[in-house]
Amino acid sequence: MGVIAFFIFMGALLFGVWEGWKPLDASYFCFVTISTIGFGDMVPGSANFENSEAQYQMIFSAVYMMFGKSTNNNQK
């Protein structure tokens, strides 16, 4: 349970800074993404992808989501 809480907290910090979301919105996005509910009401990547920084952010977002979803499989 602590691993999932850590992932949500760290993801909320990152997405809050990158996307300019409020902390509660970023936490909500991370929870919905990691728990595989995926409503689609909040989507990262609203920035322009022509610069390399935004491209790296999307790559990191995909890696975050993959590892976050894998934490659900290991919880008992």
TAFENRA-V73976 format. One record per residue. N is the residue number from 1. RES is the residue in three letters. PSI is psi in degrees with one decimal (NA if undefined). D_CENTER is the distance of its C-alpha to the mean C-alpha in whole Angstrom. Layout:
BEGIN
{{N;RES;PSI;D_CENTER} {N;RES;PSI;D_CENTER}}
END
This chain:
BEGIN
{{1;MET;-35.7;17} {2;GLY;-33.1;17} {3;VAL;-42.8;14} {4;ILE;-43.1;12} {5;ALA;-40.1;12} {6;PHE;-44.1;12} {7;PHE;-42.0;8} {8;ILE;-43.4;8} {9;PHE;-49.1;10} {10;MET;-40.0;9} {11;GLY;-38.4;5} {12;ALA;-38.6;7} {13;LEU;-48.6;9} {14;LEU;-50.1;8} {15;PHE;-29.6;6} {16;GLY;-40.8;10} {17;VAL;-48.7;12} {18;TRP;-44.3;11} {19;GLU;-10.0;11} {20;GLY;25.3;13} {21;TRP;154.5;12} {22;LYS;154.2;13} {23;PRO;-39.8;12} {24;LEU;-38.9;13} {25;ASP;-42.4;11} {26;ALA;-39.5;8} {27;SER;-42.0;8} {28;TYR;-46.3;9} {29;PHE;-46.0;6} {30;CYS;-42.5;4} {31;PHE;-46.8;8} {32;VAL;-37.1;9} {33;THR;-48.5;7} {34;ILE;-34.9;8} {35;SER;1.4;11} {36;THR;22.2;12} {37;ILE;-53.3;13} {38;GLY;62.7;11} {39;PHE;-33.8;13} {40;GLY;9.0;12} {41;ASP;-21.6;13} {42;MET;127.6;10} {43;VAL;128.4;9} {44;PRO;161.4;8} {45;GLY;29.6;11} {46;SER;-6.0;14} {47;ALA;165.6;15} {48;ASN;131.6;18} {49;PHE;12.7;18} {50;GLU;-19.7;21} {51;ASN;155.2;20} {52;SER;-28.4;19} {53;GLU;-43.8;17} {54;ALA;-34.3;15} {55;GLN;-41.5;15} {56;TYR;-35.1;14} {57;GLN;-41.0;11} {58;MET;-37.1;10} {59;ILE;-45.3;11} {60;PHE;-36.6;9} {61;SER;-42.9;6} {62;ALA;-41.7;8} {63;VAL;-42.4;9} {64;TYR;-45.5;6} {65;MET;-40.5;6} {66;MET;-49.7;10} {67;PHE;-34.8;10} {68;GLY;-41.1;8} {69;LYS;-31.4;10} {70;SER;-21.4;13} {71;THR;-27.3;13} {72;ASN;-30.6;14} {73;ASN;-23.6;17} {74;ASN;-4.1;19} {75;GLN;140.0;19} {76;LYS;NA;23}}
END
